[in-house]
Amino acid sequence: MVRRRLLLLLKPFDVYPSSESLLHTTTTTSSSSSSSNRHKVLRYLYNRTLAHKNAINFCQNVLKKKSVEWKAVFRSDLSKPIHDVDLVITVGGDGTLLQASHLIDDSLPVLGVNSDPTQPKEVEELSEEFDATRSTGHLCAATSSNFEQVLDSILENRSEPSELSRMAITVNSKLIPTYALNDILLAHPCPATVSRFSFRIKKDGEPSSLLHFRSSGLRVSTAAGSTAAMHSAGGLTMPILSKELQYLVREPISPGSSSHLMHGFVNSYEAMDISWFCREGRLFIDGSHVFHSIQLGDTIELSSRAPLLKVYLSPDLLSRSE
């Protein structure tokens, strides 16, 4: 029997404060309430480091018991497309899964493990001091508490991955090799600068009327990304398996008669054509880490004609999307 090959892709530890920084704060803080609160925040962040470390160790110990071949790699050490494995397991949160998706084609499934899920009681207890929300794991089907159970169902072929839509992006008719799983943000590099752009929706090669906007940018999301920044900005939550895209003009200046056209959807058989009219701009893909620089006169096309991504999702998420 062929042993399955698994890649454990880990969120790095450098996003958390080190024990040395916590010790330094302990020895230098005064008795003021602000210093005490800062120490409490750092202690909370350090405890998150321990939670992430414990989750990694737990997942590795589970894999050691299974009849599989596996290796662990930090996401910061991986930059080339992932091949020669049968399953990618990300340990972190949605951000780790999003970064992994940029290196995965439509043949390789991925399972997300939320290594540090939010503790509602903790959030409530600390609500008067700071935001104690932990890792977001909307796309993660597992945590440490059920990882082995979820993994067994996959290895025993009792679970099937869902196929999530991604966004294809072309700039001046050239395809960008990174597909967006969550969303893109088109904006000026300086958030205080006005973005000038026009767009139209193209169906079967026939374009709609051209719409012109001055605003703080344009956000376009997939169904998977509709619960993230799009939802926070006033967009609608879409069924997770939808193939549509959703767009929203951010903070428009005097939209006038175009106000009802600032928010809408792009069907799977349509495309969105955008023209950029600022000296410089950036196209951010799934957050701030990956972006493509654009300039005056560039044209961008967005569509859902991208390879699907196979993701194991939680039954709860799937049931809420029906």
Summary of the structure (lengths in Angstrom):
residues: 322
radius of gyration: 21.7
end to end distance: 37.3
largest distance: 67.9
contacts: 987
relative contact order: 0.14
helix: 29%
strand: 32%
